[in-house]
């Protein structure tokens, strides 16, 4: 997200474009005349000549007129008058590898070893992705400085060779090379991509110790921590920045949005605006994502209005973010309006609208859009397939789902864990439990999501013993259950009234963070109540730090269905006293089960019980 590149120190112009250069020394003061070259671009004509002629012309170009009487019969004599600035300009104007090689030949023939010139040769090769040639120059250098090392590290990084880049950085440290701000930015980008938290922290320590802090370096530090998921450190680094720009603001906003802290992302965006930063399209996309996750429809509409007023640049990414935001907020009509008005759409745009329809159970519309997408030759991705499978499962479209499964197998993407889990869920939803089991066992890697899908599916189909066997198999593979796994397995225990297995699961859950999860607690209350162990259920209920409607309902239903009517009504009074609304289902069920008691409100003494 941070569009930062590794720059060389200010006194070495190796990474800049020729158009950004200040006048080189050869043009300063009294202008000198050079034979065979009236302008800089004229040097390009040498590239079409043979090597011998080209070398003579280039050497002539690089030797001032007043030195022509000097004896140039030896290489050392040429080196004394060789103009490095002009060679640098020639290198940076090269458009092909052959041009760089020709200049390299001239440098080796007529110039003494010069670190500055070799650094520029390395960068010229790397600009053309000629990593091997650049490495040969680097290995052959008698003296290397921090610019040489930084250029090579950045070259490996840009070509995706992360391990080699990190190894080279380690070699530079062993050689006693002191990194500078540009080196640290390169390595932080590398650590961000590798999610190498330990090395990145050490680099951050070097930055603080060496006082290399500036806008670009500080932004790279924030980005590194954000990418590694350490939002506390990211915010700490962000708050300590003396100067901030749109990139640094966007980094923390996007990190919050991607990590599920949508409310914080929206708040940070408001702070950004109040400090005079308008943001860019990347900022807007991140905030729209946060609005979708937080169901902040009002704020999302305000952003949409700003986009319509052309305050922000409109592109396919912003349009896609709007489609996704409205769909996640449940406003599928506005999502479809934005989709229909978009001139350009990509795979993500189509996937967002299909997922929006599937999410609210409109499977036919989602499948219809997918068919249109295929007719228009728009490539689908794994998320598209997952969304369509969910649409098929929601309406029981077994034939369409099987066609998608066949396409997945044909494309060799069944190894994807997320796709495999969705296929398991789809077949269970359509009642095809055997196929779901076969898909699960054909997956090379099974994570907690895929195991939970099969356990939940089998429980819903009434195959509780098989569901519990899958749970045992899952734990034998070393996969730790999550709250949804425990909830599904406890439901199976409740249906079987297998209290001993339920207690065993309770024991397992109490040793993990799942014990404090409201979903697990509600499932435990339901399981104990269904098995007639109401006191154990109430003990779980009473130990909950927070309760939601599901936990109140499970406990009240447990009391009512076990004939503990007075306790059920008392809990209803307590529920209402704590500000939780008693819904019609609870009211009807409890009063239906406890017909000999009445619910009455006394204005002076609150709630009371009356025998009928």
N, C-alpha and C positions, 0 to 999 in steps of 0.2 A: 504494500500500500504506500509505504514511503518511497517516493521517487527520488532516491538519493544514489549518487554514484560516487565512487572513490576518486577524489581529486588529489593531485600532487601538491606539494608545498608551493607557496606563492612564488618562490624564486625559480621554480622549474615548470615551464609551460608545456608539459607533455600530454595532458589530457584535454586541452582546450581545442576548440575548432579554429582553423586559420583565420576566419572572419572576426574572431574575438581577440586576436593578438594585437598588442601594441606594436608600434613600428620596431622592427629588429635593428640591431646595432648597425647593420650594413647600410641603412638608410638614414642614420642619425647624423646631424651636423651637415657638413658639406657633402652633397650627393656625389658618389663615385660612379664611374661608368664601368659596366661589365660587358665584355665582348660576348656576342652571340645570344644576349638575353636582354630585351628591353622591358619586359614585364615578368611578373612571377609566373603567370600561366604559360609563358612561352617555354618554360622548362619541360612542360608535358610533351613537347614535340620530340624531345630526345628519346622518349620511350619506344618510339617506332623504329629507331635506328639500331644498327647492330651494336653489340656490347662494346667493342673497341671504340667505335666512333662516339657512342653515347658517353663512355667514361671520360674521353678527352674533352668533350663539350662540357660535361658537368664540372670537371676539375677547372676548366677555364672559367666557367661561370662563378666558381667559388673562390677565385684568386683575384684580388684587386689589381687594377691596371698598373698602379705604381710599383707593384712587386714583379712585374714581368721581366725585369732585368736580373732578378735573382736566379741563381743556379738551382733549377728544379729537377736536376737529374737524379736526386735521391729522394726516397720516401720521407726522410726526416726534414728535408728542405721544404717539401710540399706541406708537411704537417704544420710547419711554423706559420704558414699563411692560409691554411685551410679554414674556411668560414663555416663554423658550426651552426650558426643561426640560419643560414641559407639552406643547409642540408636538412635542418629540422623542418623548415617550411616545405621543402620538397617531400619529405617523408609524410607529412600530414596531409599533403594533397594527393597522395597515391590512392588509386581506386582499385588496384589489382595487386596480387601477390608478386607477380613478375616485376612490377615497378619497384617494390620494396627490395626485392632480391638484387636488382641492379644497383640501387643506391647502397645496399649493404656491401656489395662487391667493391664499389669505389671507396667506401669507408675503410674496409679492411686493407685496401691496397695503398691508400694515400694518407691515412690518418693514424696517429698514435692512439693508444687506448684512452678513451674519454668516457667517463661514467655517464655524463649528461647525454652524449650522443647515443650510447648503447641503450639508455633508458628509452629514448625516443624510438629506437629500432624495435625494442620489445613492444612498445605500445602500438607501433605501426603494424606489426605482425598480429598482435592480439585483436586489433580493430578488424582484421580480416579473418579472425578465428583460426589463424595459423599458430596453434599452440606449440607444436613441436619446434618450429623455427624460433619462436620467442624463447622457449626453454633452452635451446642451443646457445642463443645469444647470452642468456642469463648465466648458464653454466660456464661459458667461456669468459666471463667478465673477471678481470683480475681484482677489481674493487667493486663492491656493491654497496649502495646506500639504502636508506629506508624507502626511497621512491622505487628502487628496483624490486625490492621484496613486495611492496604494496601492489605494484603493477601486476606481478605474477600471481599473487594471491587473488586479486580481483579477476584476472584472466581465467583462472581455474573456476572461480565461483560463477562467473557469467556463462561458462560452458557446462554448468551443472556438476562439475567434478568436486563435490563438497569435501570428500575425504582427503583428496590430494591438496586442496586449498588449506584445510586445517593442519595437515601434516607440514605444509610449507611454512605456515605461521609458527608452528612449533620449532621448526629448524631455524627460523629467524630469531626466535627467543634464545635458542641454544648458542647461536652465533653472536649473541650480545647486541643485536640490533634493537635500538630503542624505538618503539613504534610512535607514530604521531597520530593526530586526530583522524587523518584519512585512513590510516591503517586500521584504527579501532572501529571506524564506521564499517569498513569492509568485513572485519571479523564479526562484528555484531550482526550484520546482515546474514552472514554465514550461520551464526549460532541461532538466529531467528528461524531460518529455514530448517535447520537440523533439530531444532528444539533442544539445543545443548545448553542446559541451564547453568551448569557448573562453570564451563569455560566462559560463558557470557558474563557471569557474576565477577569472575576474575578480571575480565577486560574492563568491566565497569569500575572495579577497584583501581585499575591502572589509570583510567581516565580521571578519577577523582584525585589520585595521588599526584599525577602529572599536571593537573589543572588544565586539561584539554577541553574544558567545557565551552561549547558554542551552540548555536541553534541547530546545526546539522547533527553534531555529535549527540546532543541531548535528545533530539528527536529519535535518533537511532536507539538510544538507551530505552526510551519509552516504548518504542515499537518492539524491541527485544522482549521486554518483560510482558507486554501485552500478548505477543505471540505465544509465549510460554505459559500463559494463563495466570501469571502472578499479578493480578490487578492491583493489589496493595502496593507492591513495589513500583508498578507502572504509574500509579497516581502519586506516589512519593517523589519519583523522578520528575513527573510533570509539574507538581507543585513547586519544585525547587528551580524550575527553569526561569532564568532572568527574562528571557525573551521567548515568545511563542508565536507560531504562525498557523495557518490553516491546516498544514500537514500534521503538526503535533496535536492540535485539537481533534482533527479527524481520527487520528490514531486511537486516542482514548475513547472517543465516542463509538467507533467501530468495535473496539475490544469489548466494551460494555454490552453492546448490542449482540455481538456474537456469543458472549458468555452467559446470556440469559438475564442480564441486568438492564432491561429495556427502560425502566423508570429512571435509572441513573443516566443512561444515554440521553434521554429526552431533557433531563435537567441540565446536563453538561452542554447540550446544544443551546439551551436558553441562555446559559452563562456566556457561551461563545458569542452569541448575538449581542448580548448586553455589553461585551467588551469591544464591540466594533468589528468583529470578523463575520463576514457573510457566509462563508463556507463554499464548497464546490459540489459538483455532482456526486462525488464519493461520500461527502458528508451527508447529503440529502438521502442517498440510498441507505446509509446506515441508520439514519433516524427513522426513515419509513419502515425499515425492518423492525426497529424497536417498537414503533407504533402498532405494527401487526401483532407482535408478541404480547404486548401489554393491552391489546384491544383499545388503544387510545385513538378512537375514530375521529374525535373532534380535532385533536392536534394534527392528525394525518390529513384531514380536510384543509386545515390552514396551510400546511405545506403544499398541498395540491393547488391551492389558490395562488400561492407564490410562484409555483411552477408555471401555471397558466398565464400569469402576468409577466413571464419571461425574466423573473428575477434570477432564476437558475437556468443553466443551459439544459435544454430538453434533448435527451437521447434515448436509445433503446433501453438502457439500464435504468434510468429514472422511470420510464414507462412501465417496465417490468416490475420495479419496486412498488409502484402504485397499484398495479394489478394484484400483486401478492398481499399488500397491506389491506386493501378492501376485502379480499377473499378471506384473510385470516380474521378480520373483524366481523365476518359473517354477512357482509354487504355484497353479495355476489352480483347484484344488478349493476352497482357502480363499477365493480371489478370488470364486468363484461363490457360496460360502456367504454372504459379506458382501453380495454383490449381491442375493441372494434375500431377505435379512432387511431390506433397506432399505425403509422405508415410502415415501420419496420418492426419485425418481431423475430426473436431468436428462440432457440430450444427452451431456454429458461422461461421466456414469456408464456409459451404454450404449456409448459409444465405447471406454472403457477396457476393458470386458470383451470386446468384439468384437476389439479389437486384441490382447488377451491370448491369445485362442484362435488368431488369425491368426499371431501371433508364433511359436507352437510347432507350426505346421503343421496345426492342427485346423480346416481351412477350412470343413467342413460345419457344425460347431457355430457358427462365426462368422457364416456366411451365414444359418443358421436364426435366430440372435438378431437379426440385422438385419431379417429378415422380421417377427419379433414386434414389433420396435421400430416398423416402419412401420404394422403393424396397430393399434398403440396410439396412433398419430398423434403420435409423438415426432419432433420436427424433427431432421434429421441436419445435420452440418456437413461441411466439407471433410475433416477428419481422420477422420470416420466413413467417408466414401466411400473415402478412401485405404486404411483398414484393411480394408474389404470387398474392394477391388480386390486387395490383397495376399493375402487369403484365397482369392479366385478364382484368382489366379496360382499359388498353392501347390498347388492341386488340379486346375488346368487347366479351371476352370469358365468356358469361353469365352462361353456364352450369357448367363449372369448378368452377366459383366463387360461384355458389349456393351450389355445393358440399362442398366447403370450409366452407361456412356459416353453413351448416348442421353439419359439424365436430366441428365448434366453439360452436354451441348450445349444442351438445352432450358432449363436454368437459367442459361445464359451464363456458366458458371464455368470453361470450358476454358482461359481465359487464365491461370488460376492455375498458376504454374510447378511447384509441388509436385504438384498433380493431374496436370498434363501429363506430368511425369516418371514418375509411377506408372503412367499409362496406357501409356507407352512400354515400361516394364518388364513390365507385364502382357501386352501383345501379343507381346513377344519370348518371354516365358515360355511362352505358348501356341503358339509357332511361327509367329505371324502377323507376320513381319518387315516386309512391305510396309505393313501398316496402321500399325505402330509408326513407320516412317519418315514416313508421311503425317502422323501426329499430331505428330511432332517439328517438321516444317516448317510446320505450321499454327499452332504456338505463336508468339504475338507476341514473347515474350521467352524466350530459351533460356539457362539457366544451366549451370554445370558439372555439376550433378546430372542434368539431362535429357540432356546430351551423353554423360555417363558411362553412363547407362542404355542408350542405343542402342549404344554401342561395346561394352559388356559383353554385351548381348543378342545382337548379331550375332556376336561371338566365340564365345559358347556354342553358337550355332546352326551354327557352321562356316563363317560368311561372313566370314573374316578380311580379305580384300582390301577389302570394303565397310567393315568396321570401321575400318581404317586410313584410308580415304577420309573417313569421318566425323571422325576425329581431325584430319586436315588442314583440313577445313572449319571445325571448331571453333576451331582456332588462328588461321585467317584472320579469324574473327569477333572475335578479340581475347579469347576466353575462355581463361583459364589453367587447364591441367589440374591436378587434385588427385592425391594418391597413388593413389586407386582408378582414376582414368583411366589413369595411367601403368601400373598393374598390369594392367589389362585389355588395353591396347594392346601391352604387352610379351608377354602371353600369345598374342596374335594373331601377333606376330613369331616367337615360339617355334614355334607350329604351322606357320607358313609356312617356318620356318628362314631367315628374312630377317634375317641378322645385321647387314647394313649399316643397315637401318631401325632395328633394335634399338640399334645404337651411336649413331645419331642421337638417338633418344629418351633414351639414357643421357646424352648431352651436354646435352640440354635440361634434364633432371631435375637434373643436377649444378649447374646455375645457380640452383636454387630450394631451398627447405627440404625438398622431397620427397626429395632425395638421401639424407637421414638417416633416412627413414621405413623401418621394417622390412618393410612390405608391398612397397614398391618394390624394396628390396634383394633380397628373396626372389624377386621376379619377374625381376630382372636375372640372378640366379644361375641360375634355371631357364631363361631365354632363352639365355644363353651356353652352358650345359651342353647344351641341346637342339641347339644349332647346332654342337657339337663344340669350342667355345672354352673348355675347362675351366680353363685358366690364368687367363683373364679372369674367369671365375666365381669362382675362389678369391681373386683379387685383391679383388673386391667383398666377398666373405665376410670376408676378413681385415681389411678396413678398417672393418667395422661396429663402432660403439661398443658396441652391445647386440645380442644375438641371441635369437630365440625358437625354438620347436620347428620352425616352418615354415622358417626359414633354415637350421638344421642339417639338416633333412630334405632341402631342395632341394640343398644342397651334397653330401651323402652320396649321394643318388640320382644326381646328376650324375657323380660319380666312378664309381659302380657301373655305370651304363648306358653309360659310355664306356670300360669295361674297365680302369679304374684301381682294381683291387680292393684292393691294399695301402693306397693313400691313403684309400679308403672306410673300411676297417677301422680305420686309424689315427685317422681323424676320429671314428669311433664311440667309440674309447677316450677321446679328448680330450673328446668330448661328455659321456660318463659321468663323467669326472674332474672336469668343471666343474659337476657336480650336476644335469645335465639327463638325465631318464630316457629311455632308448632304448625306443621303443614296439615292439610286435610287428610292425607294418607295415615299419618300417625294417629290423628284424632279419631278417625273412623275405625281403625284397627283396634286401638286400645279400648274405646267405648264399646265396640262390638264384642270384644273378649271379656270385658268387665261390665256386664250389663247390670249388676247389682249395685254399682257405685255411680255417683253423679259428679260431674265437673261443675263447680259453681264458684263465682267470684263474689267476695264480700268486700265492699269498698273500704270498710274500716279495718278489717283484719287480714286483708289479702286473700290468698287462696285457702280453701278448706275442703275437707272431704265430708260427704253426707252419705249415710246408708239409705238405700231406697226401701 
